[in-house]
């Protein structure tokens, strides 16, 4: 079973690597007067990491709130 998950991980990493290689072109992100030019793959990776962090934060906040409600 471990070998299956290892192959699945390798397939996922290969797909991510292929995506990054094929989307190496630069894009410009604009927000009001601020702009950033970077590769599309880098921007998507950064947005994904920011989403993971914010999702964990919201989930933690909801868990703490439900715990406090349960104490009463």
C-alpha positions as CSV (number, residue, x, y, z in Angstrom):
1,X,0.0,0.0,0.0
2,X,2.9,2.3,0.7
3,X,4.2,1.8,-2.8
4,X,0.8,2.9,-4.2
5,X,0.9,6.1,-2.2
6,X,4.5,6.7,-3.3
7,X,3.5,6.3,-6.9
8,X,0.6,8.7,-6.4
9,X,2.9,11.2,-4.8
10,X,5.3,10.9,-7.7
11,X,2.5,11.4,-10.3
12,X,1.3,14.5,-8.4
13,X,4.8,16.0,-8.2
14,X,5.3,15.2,-11.9
15,X,2.1,17.0,-12.8
16,X,3.1,20.0,-10.7
17,X,6.5,20.1,-12.3
18,X,5.0,19.9,-15.8
19,X,2.6,22.7,-15.0
20,X,5.4,24.9,-13.7
21,X,7.5,24.2,-16.7
22,X,4.8,24.9,-19.2
23,X,3.6,28.1,-17.4
24,X,7.0,29.7,-17.0
25,X,5.8,32.9,-18.7
26,X,5.6,36.2,-16.8
27,X,2.3,37.7,-15.8
28,X,1.7,41.1,-14.2
29,X,-0.5,41.3,-11.1
30,X,-2.0,44.8,-10.5
31,X,-3.7,46.1,-7.4
32,X,-4.4,49.8,-7.2
33,X,-1.0,51.5,-7.8
34,X,1.0,48.3,-6.9
35,X,2.1,45.8,-9.5
36,X,4.2,42.6,-9.5
37,X,5.6,40.7,-12.4
38,X,6.4,37.1,-11.8
39,X,5.9,33.7,-13.4
40,X,2.4,32.3,-13.4
41,X,3.5,29.1,-11.6
42,X,5.1,31.1,-8.8
43,X,2.1,33.3,-8.3
44,X,-0.3,30.3,-8.2
45,X,2.0,28.6,-5.7
46,X,2.1,31.7,-3.5
47,X,-1.7,32.0,-3.7
48,X,-2.1,28.3,-2.8
49,X,0.2,28.7,0.3
50,X,-1.7,31.9,1.4
51,X,-4.9,30.0,1.1
52,X,-3.6,27.1,3.1
53,X,-2.5,29.4,5.9
54,X,-5.7,31.4,6.0
55,X,-7.8,28.1,5.9
56,X,-5.8,26.7,8.9
57,X,-6.3,30.0,10.7
58,X,-10.1,30.0,10.2
59,X,-10.4,26.4,11.1
60,X,-8.5,27.0,14.3
61,X,-10.6,29.9,15.2
62,X,-13.8,27.9,14.6
63,X,-12.5,25.0,16.8
64,X,-11.6,27.4,19.6
65,X,-15.1,29.0,19.4
66,X,-16.8,25.7,19.5
67,X,-14.7,24.6,22.4
68,X,-15.6,27.7,24.3
69,X,-19.3,27.2,23.6
70,X,-19.0,23.7,24.9
71,X,-17.5,24.8,28.2
72,X,-20.6,26.8,29.2
